[in-house]
Amino acid sequence: MKLLDYLQSRGLRANTGMCTLGDGQAWEIIVNPRSVERTVRGRLSLIVVHGQEDTARMHFDLTAGASLNMIELFAADCAVECNIHQQAESDCRVVSVSVAGSTANYTIDLDGTQAANHMRAAYIAGAKEHTTVALRVNHNVSDCQSDSLVKGVAGGNAVGEFRGLVYVAQDAQRTDAQQQNRNIQLDNSHIVALPQLEIYADDVRCSHGSTVGYSDAEAIFYMRQRGISEADARRLQIEGFVQDVVSRCHMEPVCAFVHEAVADKLSKI
């Protein structure tokens, strides 16, 4: 079922890509974009669905005090480049979920003081897919915050890749930047994790970390002792692993749709 149909079936009204929740909150839906250019003033809530093989470029300029809340779903093998520029006191929250071989390349520029960026991303790759998440956050001025969490799961003969960089300019004092990457590797898959910090200021609080591990054998054994099959136990464990990313959608119909897409993907790897 296409996302737009799914949203309508859950009681949302859609008209040329606009949906309105029962409480009056408006969400814009963009399906299979090739080019998006937006200047955000005030508040923008956006759902982007990549459902076909293609390439896309997206660019967002957040003016002072503006906020962007974006949910992005990759359901096909596509390559997307997304650039987000933020001015003073702007706030950007992105939830990105990929259930297909895809390349997502994000560049965030924090250009105004007190700007904040929060990125949550998860990917699940199977068969012979190659999924890449690249994230560069540029702290160009002082007193900005970024918080990034990327989780990856690869099974079969898939390859997962995370490339992350937090850049802190010389004048970007009092920067608060956190970047975390967590991965689960299954079967004959391979995951590459390359987090980096590039810091030229001295009054900062920055950290990064990355792990690549395997399924928790003890937890799976515990569930199997209670009548759950090995396949279901593994699926439940991975669903729990990506849950804290998927649950950040903060829009029940979309969150439910993403949960179903994740569960369907896990049943195939």
C-alpha positions as CSV (number, residue, x, y, z in Angstrom):
1,M,0.0,0.0,0.0
2,K,1.3,3.4,-0.9
3,L,1.9,5.8,2.0
4,L,-0.6,8.4,0.7
5,D,-3.3,5.7,0.5
6,Y,-2.3,4.5,4.0
7,L,-2.6,7.9,5.5
8,Q,-6.1,8.4,3.9
9,S,-7.2,5.1,5.3
10,R,-6.2,6.3,8.7
11,G,-8.5,9.3,8.5
12,L,-6.2,11.9,7.0
13,R,-7.4,14.3,4.3
14,A,-5.0,14.6,1.4
15,N,-5.2,17.2,-1.4
16,T,-2.2,17.7,-3.7
17,G,0.1,16.3,-1.1
18,M,-1.2,18.1,1.9
19,C,-2.6,16.2,4.9
20,T,-4.2,17.6,8.0
21,L,-4.5,15.7,11.3
22,G,-7.6,15.7,13.3
23,D,-6.0,18.2,15.7
24,G,-5.4,20.6,12.9
25,Q,-1.7,20.0,12.5
26,A,-0.7,20.2,8.8
27,W,1.8,17.9,7.2
28,E,3.0,18.2,3.6
29,I,3.7,15.0,1.7
30,I,6.2,14.7,-1.1
31,V,6.4,11.4,-3.0
32,N,9.3,10.5,-5.2
33,P,10.9,14.0,-5.4
34,R,13.7,14.8,-7.8
35,S,14.3,18.4,-6.6
36,V,13.1,20.2,-3.5
37,E,14.1,23.8,-2.7
38,R,12.5,25.4,0.4
39,T,13.0,28.4,2.5
40,V,11.4,27.6,5.9
41,R,9.8,30.5,7.8
42,G,7.9,29.5,10.9
43,R,7.1,25.8,11.1
44,L,7.2,23.1,8.4
45,S,6.2,19.5,9.0
46,L,7.2,17.3,6.0
47,I,6.9,13.7,5.0
48,V,9.2,12.6,2.1
49,V,8.8,9.1,0.5
50,H,11.3,7.7,-1.9
51,G,9.5,4.8,-3.6
52,Q,11.2,4.4,-6.9
53,E,14.8,4.1,-8.3
54,D,15.9,7.6,-8.9
55,T,18.2,10.4,-7.7
56,A,17.0,13.5,-5.8
57,R,18.4,16.7,-4.4
58,M,16.8,18.5,-1.5
59,H,17.8,21.9,0.0
60,F,16.2,23.6,3.0
61,D,17.1,27.1,4.3
62,L,15.7,27.6,7.8
63,T,15.4,31.3,8.7
64,A,15.9,32.7,12.2
65,G,13.6,30.9,14.6
66,A,12.2,28.5,12.1
67,S,11.6,24.8,12.7
68,L,11.6,21.8,10.3
69,N,10.2,18.4,11.3
70,M,10.9,15.9,8.5
71,I,10.2,12.2,8.3
72,E,11.9,10.5,5.4
73,L,11.3,7.0,4.2
74,F,13.5,5.1,1.7
75,A,11.5,2.3,0.1
76,A,13.5,1.8,-3.1
77,D,17.1,1.9,-4.3
78,C,17.7,5.6,-4.7
79,A,20.4,8.2,-4.1
80,V,19.4,11.4,-2.2
81,E,21.5,14.5,-1.3
82,C,20.0,16.7,1.3
83,N,21.4,20.0,2.4
84,I,20.0,21.9,5.4
85,H,21.2,25.4,6.3
86,Q,20.1,26.8,9.7
87,Q,20.1,30.4,11.0
88,A,19.9,31.6,14.6
89,E,17.6,29.8,17.0
90,S,16.2,27.5,14.3
91,D,15.4,23.9,15.1
92,C,15.5,20.9,12.8
93,R,14.4,17.3,13.6
94,V,14.9,14.6,11.0
95,V,13.8,10.9,11.2
96,S,15.1,8.9,8.3
97,V,14.4,5.2,7.8
98,S,15.6,3.0,4.9
99,V,14.3,-0.4,4.1
100,A,16.0,-0.7,0.7
101,G,19.4,-0.3,-0.8
102,S,19.8,3.4,-0.8
103,T,22.3,6.3,-0.4
104,A,21.3,9.2,1.8
105,N,23.8,12.0,2.0
106,Y,23.1,14.8,4.6
107,T,25.0,18.0,5.0
108,I,23.9,20.2,7.9
109,D,25.2,23.8,8.2
110,L,24.6,25.5,11.5
111,D,25.1,29.2,10.5
112,G,23.3,31.1,13.3
113,T,23.9,31.0,17.1
114,Q,21.6,28.8,19.2
115,A,20.6,26.7,16.2
116,A,19.9,23.0,17.0
117,N,19.8,19.9,14.8
118,H,18.5,16.5,15.8
119,M,19.0,13.6,13.4
120,R,17.7,10.0,13.9
121,A,18.3,7.5,11.2
122,A,18.0,3.7,10.8
123,Y,18.6,1.4,7.8
124,I,17.9,-2.3,7.2
125,A,19.7,-3.9,4.3
126,G,19.3,-7.5,3.1
127,A,20.2,-9.8,0.2
128,K,22.9,-8.0,-1.9
129,E,21.8,-4.4,-1.1
130,H,24.3,-1.7,-0.4
131,T,22.9,1.0,1.9
132,T,24.8,4.1,2.8
133,V,24.1,6.9,5.3
134,A,26.5,9.8,5.1
135,L,26.1,12.7,7.6
136,R,28.2,15.9,7.9
137,V,27.3,18.4,10.5
138,N,29.1,21.8,10.2
139,H,29.2,23.9,13.4
140,N,30.2,27.2,11.7
141,V,29.3,29.6,14.6
142,S,29.3,29.5,18.4
143,D,26.6,28.2,20.7
144,C,25.0,25.6,18.5
145,Q,23.9,22.0,19.3
146,S,23.7,18.8,17.2
147,D,22.6,15.4,18.3
148,S,22.9,12.5,15.8
149,L,22.0,8.8,16.2
150,V,22.3,6.4,13.2
151,K,21.5,2.7,13.6
152,G,22.1,0.0,10.9
153,V,21.2,-3.6,10.4
154,A,22.6,-5.7,7.6
155,G,21.8,-9.4,6.8
156,G,22.3,-11.8,3.9
157,N,25.2,-10.5,1.7
158,A,24.3,-6.9,2.2
159,V,26.7,-4.0,2.9
160,G,25.9,-1.2,5.3
161,E,27.9,1.9,5.5
162,F,27.9,4.9,7.8
163,R,30.2,7.9,7.2
164,G,29.8,10.7,9.7
165,L,31.7,13.9,10.3
166,V,31.2,16.7,12.9
167,Y,33.1,19.8,11.9
168,V,33.7,22.6,14.4
169,A,35.1,25.9,13.1
170,Q,37.7,27.9,14.9
171,D,35.1,30.5,16.1
172,A,32.4,28.0,17.0
173,Q,33.0,28.1,20.7
174,R,30.6,26.4,23.2
175,T,29.6,23.9,20.6
176,D,27.6,20.9,21.9
177,A,27.8,18.0,19.4
178,Q,27.0,14.3,19.9
179,Q,27.2,11.6,17.3
180,Q,26.5,7.9,17.9
181,N,26.4,5.0,15.4
182,R,25.2,1.5,16.4
183,N,25.0,-1.5,14.1
184,I,24.0,-5.2,14.0
185,Q,25.6,-7.5,11.5
186,L,23.9,-10.8,10.5
187,D,24.8,-13.7,8.2
188,N,27.5,-12.9,5.7
189,S,26.8,-9.1,5.7
190,H,29.4,-6.4,6.2
191,I,29.1,-3.0,7.9
192,V,31.6,-0.2,7.6
193,A,31.5,2.6,10.2
194,L,33.5,5.8,9.8
195,P,32.7,8.4,12.4
196,Q,35.0,11.5,12.6
197,L,35.4,14.7,14.6
198,E,37.2,17.7,13.1
199,I,37.5,20.4,15.8
200,Y,39.3,23.7,15.6
201,A,37.7,25.5,18.7
202,D,38.8,24.8,22.2
203,D,35.7,25.4,24.3
204,V,33.5,22.6,23.1
205,R,31.7,19.5,24.3
206,C,31.9,16.9,21.5
207,S,31.7,13.1,21.4
208,H,31.3,10.3,18.9
209,G,31.2,6.6,19.1
210,S,30.5,3.6,16.9
211,T,29.9,-0.1,17.5
212,V,29.3,-3.1,15.2
213,G,28.0,-6.2,16.9
214,Y,25.9,-9.3,16.4
215,S,22.5,-10.6,17.6
216,D,22.4,-11.2,21.4
217,A,22.5,-15.0,21.5
218,E,21.5,-15.2,25.1
219,A,18.4,-13.1,24.5
220,I,17.4,-15.2,21.6
221,F,18.0,-18.4,23.6
222,Y,15.8,-16.9,26.4
223,M,13.0,-16.2,24.0
224,R,13.2,-19.6,22.3
225,Q,12.8,-21.2,25.7
226,R,9.5,-19.5,25.9
227,G,8.2,-20.9,22.7
228,I,9.3,-18.2,20.2
229,S,10.9,-19.4,17.0
230,E,14.5,-18.4,16.3
231,A,13.4,-16.3,13.3
232,D,10.8,-14.4,15.4
233,A,13.2,-14.0,18.3
234,R,15.7,-12.4,16.0
235,R,13.1,-10.2,14.4
236,L,11.8,-9.0,17.7
237,Q,15.3,-8.2,18.9
238,I,16.1,-6.1,15.8
239,E,12.7,-4.4,16.0
240,G,13.6,-3.3,19.5
241,F,17.0,-2.2,18.3
242,V,15.6,0.3,15.7
243,Q,12.6,1.2,17.9
244,D,14.1,4.3,19.4
245,V,14.6,5.7,15.9
246,V,11.2,4.7,14.4
247,S,9.3,5.9,17.4
248,R,10.6,9.4,16.9
249,C,8.2,9.9,14.0
250,H,5.7,11.5,16.5
251,M,2.8,11.0,14.0
252,E,0.9,7.8,14.7
253,P,-0.2,6.8,11.2
254,V,3.2,7.3,9.7
255,C,4.9,5.7,12.7
256,A,2.6,2.6,12.2
257,F,3.4,2.5,8.5
258,V,7.1,2.6,9.1
259,H,6.8,-0.1,11.8
260,E,5.0,-2.3,9.2
261,A,7.7,-1.6,6.6
262,V,10.5,-2.5,9.0
263,A,8.7,-5.7,10.1
264,D,8.2,-6.7,6.5
265,K,11.8,-6.1,5.7
266,L,13.0,-8.1,8.6
267,S,10.9,-11.0,7.6
268,K,12.9,-11.2,4.4
269,I,16.5,-11.0,5.7
